[in-house]
Amino acid sequence: MFTYESVYEELRSGYQSASPEQRLSILKHELLRPIHTVEAVAAVLDLIDVDALAGLPENLTPEAFDCWRGRLAGSVKEMKEILDALTLD
């Protein structure tokens, strides 16, 4: 498992002399891994029947859960689009 410091140090020392184009390519490659993780979590959450859930906090209604679930899925899509728009050759 990577920690912020280990990833930071590895990327910083490994690609310090990389060109801006190379850095964009590296950025895309490195960000896709966590984006795919968030995307998978969003897909799992999408399988949950909120009305059947017991133990939701009082302030988290099924409607609010659905809203956050949709926002998460939308955020993943937006992150991928931003990454693609800024790193396409």
Wavefront OBJ file of the C-alpha trace (Angstrom):
o trace
v 0.000 0.000 0.000
v 1.302 3.396 -0.953
v 1.410 6.294 1.414
v 1.311 9.869 0.266
v 4.939 10.419 1.216
v 6.239 7.312 -0.534
v 4.348 8.083 -3.753
v 5.377 11.732 -3.569
v 9.037 10.960 -3.034
v 9.094 8.204 -5.652
v 7.499 10.370 -8.332
v 9.426 13.493 -7.428
v 12.821 11.801 -7.459
v 12.074 9.514 -10.392
v 10.726 12.150 -12.755
v 12.385 15.351 -11.623
v 14.085 15.866 -14.970
v 11.142 14.722 -17.120
v 9.808 17.047 -19.787
v 6.375 18.634 -19.308
v 4.939 16.217 -21.892
v 6.398 13.240 -20.040
v 5.035 14.563 -16.753
v 1.540 14.809 -18.215
v 1.770 11.219 -19.404
v 2.991 10.118 -15.980
v 0.250 12.148 -14.310
v -2.406 10.392 -16.355
v -0.967 6.967 -15.654
v -0.635 7.586 -11.912
v -4.092 9.149 -11.496
v -5.935 6.394 -13.342
v -5.194 3.903 -10.564
v -6.988 5.827 -7.783
v -9.703 6.949 -10.204
v -10.448 3.297 -11.014
v -10.644 2.558 -7.291
v -13.177 5.339 -6.724
v -15.067 4.185 -9.804
v -15.266 0.641 -8.390
v -16.546 1.935 -5.044
v -19.197 3.974 -6.856
v -20.262 0.854 -8.775
v -20.553 -1.151 -5.547
v -22.582 1.603 -3.909
v -24.858 1.616 -6.932
v -25.778 -2.016 -6.191
v -27.043 -1.191 -2.701
v -30.780 -0.958 -2.087
v -30.823 2.027 0.245
v -34.357 1.331 1.478
v -33.187 -2.055 2.771
v -30.224 -0.635 4.673
v -30.428 -0.693 8.411
v -28.227 1.435 10.566
v -27.925 4.519 8.412
v -27.225 7.567 10.544
v -30.362 9.597 11.219
v -29.108 12.530 9.183
v -28.456 10.326 6.133
v -31.773 9.707 4.460
v -32.126 7.270 1.559
v -32.569 10.292 -0.706
v -29.354 11.880 0.568
v -27.508 8.562 0.132
v -28.728 8.382 -3.464
v -27.634 11.973 -4.020
v -24.118 11.322 -2.711
v -23.908 8.111 -4.689
v -24.774 10.021 -7.850
v -22.310 12.778 -7.034
v -19.538 10.209 -6.552
v -20.266 8.597 -9.908
v -20.440 12.015 -11.561
v -17.158 13.058 -9.977
v -15.395 9.975 -11.325
v -16.661 10.743 -14.817
v -15.602 14.373 -14.483
v -12.103 13.461 -13.244
v -11.617 11.119 -16.197
v -12.800 13.796 -18.639
v -10.488 16.424 -17.131
v -7.565 14.029 -17.234
v -8.287 13.075 -20.833
v -8.766 16.688 -21.943
v -5.465 17.793 -20.429
v -3.328 14.809 -21.381
v -4.444 13.822 -24.888
v -1.683 13.882 -27.439
l 1 2 3 4 5 6 7 8 9 10 11 12 13 14 15 16 17 18 19 20 21 22 23 24 25 26 27 28 29 30 31 32 33 34 35 36 37 38 39 40 41 42 43 44 45 46 47 48 49 50 51 52 53 54 55 56 57 58 59 60 61 62 63 64 65 66 67 68 69 70 71 72 73 74 75 76 77 78 79 80 81 82 83 84 85 86 87 88 89
